[in-house]
Amino acid sequence: MKKLLLFVLVLVAIAGTCVVTCPDKPSHTAALKEVLNAALTEELSDGESDAGFVVFGSMIGTGLGGLFIDNVLKVDNYFVCSVGTITFDGKTKVVSFGVLNHVFTPGKEYVKKLFQ
């Protein structure tokens, strides 16, 4: 009986911690903007462009991409975790997962394929 009570107590403590630290929409947005900025910078710097163009292009692309993310990102909160989805061209894709105050996002390659 004590083992069952201890198990339930630990389970409730873990669930309570997850509920309190569940990331919100601004956390998902910031994480996706960071990945988008890294992907844009990598994509622009692959060419034979000068550094000024790369910085300017990354700045403009990140600004426009940030506005896009702000408008189309939908975050569903499931109390212990949250899931960010984007509906683009009639297709809904999961783009972020948040748990314990951390947002997990796909890699740069996935972001590049997502918008092609």
Buried (B, 14 or more C-beta within 10 A) or exposed (E): EEEEEEEEEEEEEEEEEBEEEBBEBEBBBEBBBEBBBBBBBBBBBEEEEEEEEBEEBBEEBBEEBBEBBEEEBEBEBEEBBBBBBBEEEEEEEEBBBBBEEEBEBBEBEEBBEBEE
